[in-house]
Structures are given as structure tokens and as C-alpha cells.
Amino acid sequence: MRTRIKICGITRAQDLAVAISSGADAIGLVFYPESARAVTIQQARELLVEVPPFVSTVGLFVNADAAVVNESIGELQLDVLQFHGDETADYCAQFSRPWIKALRVKSSLNLLECAARYSGAKGLLLDADVAGFGGGGKAFDWTLIPQEMSRNFILSGGLTVDNVGDAIRKNRPWAVDVSSGVEASDGKSKGIKDAQKISQFIAAVASADSDLDKETRTHANAGYAV
């Protein structure tokens, strides 16, 4: 199975172009005004017109008024909504779009209970418990993901070209989500992506998938050994 890739926090057309040409499956636009990666509806409209078919567009919201979400849906061609705050399942389900619920993972959070509570979600995004609702560049303890967890989850939080391969091999998520991990390392360029990091990140995901595929085929062949 190929791990899907979302590049989040896109703010510039050139970064969007690199993400798409490098093979990203989805791009994320942040509609949380307090984020350094936030875009306006007009900025989003200008970006979305450049998105080709079969690349999903995801709108990220944090504890937004329903009217704000509805305005974005009415004005923009968003395929999926991502709720990154303290939204209830009923709140998330009221809009005419598939949705993802982000969870800030910590030892006191029961992910299986959350999965049951947000059963209407297309997927759960597992992120680090940091201030600012994501984009903090911090990884969480992957051992907190229960073995019983549905494989239909998205892994996020502190992923970089250096650790994404290990993250995929250990956790086997449906998708990975990266924002700060493909930005310039000067700490001052939130929302400004690094083209080389994007291409290297996507290549690292493909490499991990290839390793897992070889492992699966090796185990399958061993089962037929005489």
C-alpha cells in the first residue's frame, strides 16, 4: 500500500507547484487567523485554481464559527475539511464535505475512544500536543498509538525527511502530513516551503513504501517455501 502525502500550510504558488510536481496527494490551506501560515479566501482562491485533477484540497480550521466554514465552502473548491481544535463530532459533521479530525496525542488521551467518538470522520490525524494547534515541528511518542487502531489514520507532528521513513515503517499510517518539516530551517520562514525538502520528503516516503513492499513479498514467498 502506498502512503499518501499531504503538504500542509501552503501559502505560495511556487510551493504549491513544487508539492504537486513532486507527487503530493493533497495540499492543505490553513484558515486559522492566528497561524503564521494562514491564508485569506482570496489567497486560497488564487492557489486553488492551480491545483490539477486528482490532487485533494484540504481546508484546516480551528474552533471556527460554523459561518466561517460555510463561507469557505461556498467560495472555494475544498475537497476535505480538517478540524484541528476542540470541535465535537456533531459540529464536524454539519458541513457538506468529508472531514478529518486532528487529535493532539498524549498519554492521557484514549485514541480508541476518540476513534469511536469521531466515527463519522474520513480519518483521524494524529499530531503532537503542542501550543498553537499544530505546525510546531514536534514529534509525539509513536508508541502511544494502540495496535488496535484502524490503519486509516494520518500521521503528523515533527515529521522530516530524516524520520518519516522510520515513522512509516513503524506505524504504517494511511497518510503522512507535513508542514514545518519542509520549511526553511532558519525558524523564521513559517509558511515558506523549501523545494528541496519537499522533494526529499516525498522521496523518503516512497523509499519506505518500497522497503515495506519488499518485506511483504519476502514474507509471502516464505509461506510457499518447500
Long-range contacts (C-beta under 8 A, 24 or more apart in sequence): 1-209, 2-209, 3-168, 3-173, 3-174, 3-175, 3-176, 3-205, 3-208, 3-209, 4-174, 4-175, 4-176, 5-175, 5-176, 5-178, 5-201, 5-202, 5-205, 6-56, 6-58, 6-154, 6-175, 6-176, 6-177, 6-178, 7-178, 7-179, 7-182, 7-193, 7-198, 8-37, 8-58, 8-60, 8-135, 8-177, 8-178, 8-179, 9-35, 9-37, 9-135, 9-179, 9-180, 9-183, 9-190, 9-191, 9-193, 10-39, 10-47, 10-193, 11-37, 11-39, 11-43, 11-191, 11-192, 12-191, 12-192, 12-193, 13-46, 13-47, 13-50, 14-195, 15-192, 15-193, 15-195, 15-198, 16-47, 16-50, 16-51, 17-50, 18-193, 18-195, 18-198, 18-199, 19-193, 19-198, 20-50, 20-51, 20-52, 20-55, 22-198, 22-199, 22-202, 23-202, 23-206, 24-55, 24-198, 24-202, 25-55, 25-56, 25-175, 26-55, 26-56, 26-57, 26-58, 26-79, 26-80, 26-175, 27-51, 27-55, 27-56, 27-57, 27-58, 28-58, 28-59, 28-60, 28-82, 28-177, 28-179, 29-57, 29-58, 29-59, 29-60, 29-78, 30-60, 31-59, 31-60, 31-61, 31-64, 31-68, 31-72, 32-60, 32-61, 32-62, 32-64, 32-84, 32-133, 34-62, 34-132, 35-62, 35-132, 35-133, 35-135, 36-135, 36-190, 36-191, 37-135, 37-179, 37-190, 37-191, 41-71, 41-72, 41-75, 41-76, 44-72, 44-76, 45-75, 45-76, 48-76, 48-77, 48-78, 56-80, 58-82, 58-100, 60-84, 60-134, 61-85, 62-133, 63-87, 66-91, 66-94, 66-95, 69-95, 70-95, 73-97, 80-122, 82-125, 84-125, 84-127, 84-133, 84-134, 85-133, 89-117, 89-118, 89-119, 89-120, 89-121, 92-118, 92-120, 92-121, 93-120, 98-122, 100-124, 100-125, 100-154, 101-125, 102-126, 102-127, 102-133, 102-134, 102-156, 103-127, 104-128, 104-129, 104-130, 105-129, 105-140, 105-141, 105-144, 105-145, 105-157, 106-140, 106-144, 107-141, 107-144, 109-144, 111-144, 111-145, 111-146, 111-149, 112-146, 112-148, 112-149, 115-149, 115-150, 122-152, 123-152, 123-153, 123-154, 123-174, 123-175, 124-152, 124-153, 124-154, 125-153, 125-154, 125-156, 125-177, 126-153, 126-154, 126-155, 126-156, 126-157, 126-173, 127-156, 127-157, 127-177, 128-156, 128-157, 128-158, 130-157, 134-179, 135-179, 135-180, 135-190, 136-180, 137-180, 137-181, 139-163, 139-167, 142-167, 142-170, 142-171, 145-171, 159-201, 160-197, 160-201, 161-197, 161-200, 161-201, 161-204, 164-201, 164-204, 164-205, 164-208, 165-204, 165-205, 165-207, 165-208, 165-211, 166-208, 168-205, 168-208, 168-209, 168-212, 169-208, 169-211, 169-212, 172-212, 176-205
